[in-house]
């Protein structure tokens, strides 16, 4: 976009085009997920996004790409992503046993973080060599690889929906989804706890560019280093968390410490790391804090996502996953805006310090809203 126009609003709208559809289409995506074959829905969504990105590549290659064409097609990709996400996370549970669920979620998180770490670097290299068209062309090929992985999965592995997508089934599914949310204190507690965690976590991450430039005096390079070390911590956390967390969720396999005890220790560790970032005056210290904080972030993500899956029956899992995703995106947007505004009124470090305090408050919710219903497991 920046190569086509210097209009800052249009450039900023690229991210809006990708993220805004999420708030309107993730719940419908969860409803559709519970009404159709998960594998088929994913193949349809991947194909639709492939076509949209291929059109962007073709328009860029032929010189027909304009800012509004780009925004329109990216909005279509954003809609596809929103519908795709509940089905993708639900598919993980279709393919593994309950004992393997946490490991599957951790592996999915690991793959995502690897892509987030090396994707911008590779994209920049491709753009420098072959222009934007080559980047979008390679992106379209990535959809082909996902479709190729989905295609061989036998339909027998997928839960068979009882009804198709009709007006009456959609309306009924909406009511059933919100009714389950209303009558499931476990699910409501999980979403509340995760939302309270993401608020300060996203606020801290949103303030890292300013931390690097104003407090550490290291500019763009320093921000890249901070994000890289946060990503390294997330990778390390995802590598080791799956089997351990899974054993704490499964009745009969629980160890001496409950899953909520692990989450409490992790939350304290994460909060102290944010506090360290707010007080540190060196790049090295901030990097070390972010490595540990990134690992803690992975543990929090895996535990809450697996908890949502475990408390949800098959017939409603797509909708509960969409509630989880909406909580994540909504808390990210609110947290970034809120703590950015606080930083404007106070200082960068005071705002990051407040992130640590708010994060620590999550401990107060652990006893009131456990991640598992122990009474049902005995």
Buried (B, 14 or more C-beta within 10 A) or exposed (E): BEEBEEEEEBBEBBEBBBBBBBEEBBBBBBBBBBBBBBBEBBBBBBBBBBBBBBBBBBBBBEEEBEBEBBBBBBBBBBBBBBBBBBBBBBBBBBBBEBBBBBBBBBBBBBEEBBEEBEEEEEBEEBBEEEBBBBBBBBBBEBBEEBBEEBEEBEEEEBBEBEEEEEEEBBEBBBEBBEEBBEEBEBBBBBBBBBBBBBBBBBBBBBBBBBBBBBBBEBEEEBBBBBBBBBBBBBBBBBBEBBEBBBBBBBEEEBEEEBBBEBBBEBBBBBBBBBBBBBBBEEBEBBBBBBBBBBBBBBBBBBBBBBBBBBBBEEBBBBBBBBBBBBBBBBBBBBBBEBBBEBBEEEBBBEBBBBBBEBBBBBBEBBEEBBBBEEEEEE
